[in-house]
Structure formats: C-alpha cells, structure tokens
Amino acid sequence: MTLKNIVWKEGKYFVAQCLNVEVSSFGKTKNEALKNLDEALELYFEDGNVKKPLKVLQAEVVSMRVKYA
C-alpha cells in the first residue's frame, strides 16, 4: 500500500500527516516526524477495524486567505 503524506514545520517541531487516513505525528526533525508517522500508521493498521484508506491521486498545496470574526 502506498500512502501520501505531508510534512510542515510548526513552531520548533515538524508535523507529518497522512492524507489517506486520519493519522499524524511530529518530531524535532523532518525525518523524525516521518519515522514517528510510520510507527503511528503501523499501529493504526494493526487494528483490524480500520476504515479503508482514501485514495489520494494528486495532492496540491493551495493558499487561502481568511478573515477572523
């Protein structure tokens, strides 16, 4: 199974999130965040009662401006 993940820096940590299932993790480095995400995904799929992963064909980063109320 091939999963698509995104990584970004948030404060002093990197956050890694899987786009196919609702699983994310973080670490002090990009590689650590991805390693932690890999472990979290293994635990997620270890449970037999998980939803079928969403198929993500093409992910695109899109900027959006919002106004706060």
Steps between C-alpha positions, in 0.01 A plus 500: 500500500635843408389789719542872435629713786571867553756659732523857621677695772281625784694700756808299597356164387425332168152355454440202270146411395365219287250617239343156457399443863461729801842435655774752576812532713785741565872518570793737546616431143321418175642147504397446863146619424476257205642214709246573774222514241610162365474351851159662553375360168623152590301517824198639315494217246576238765139539614276292273206741531642792301332683214620441147763766418392781269665498159689826450593544135654846498554720801548871451592770751261791462526830690181659624443829680238510775370782716460448870164603648 
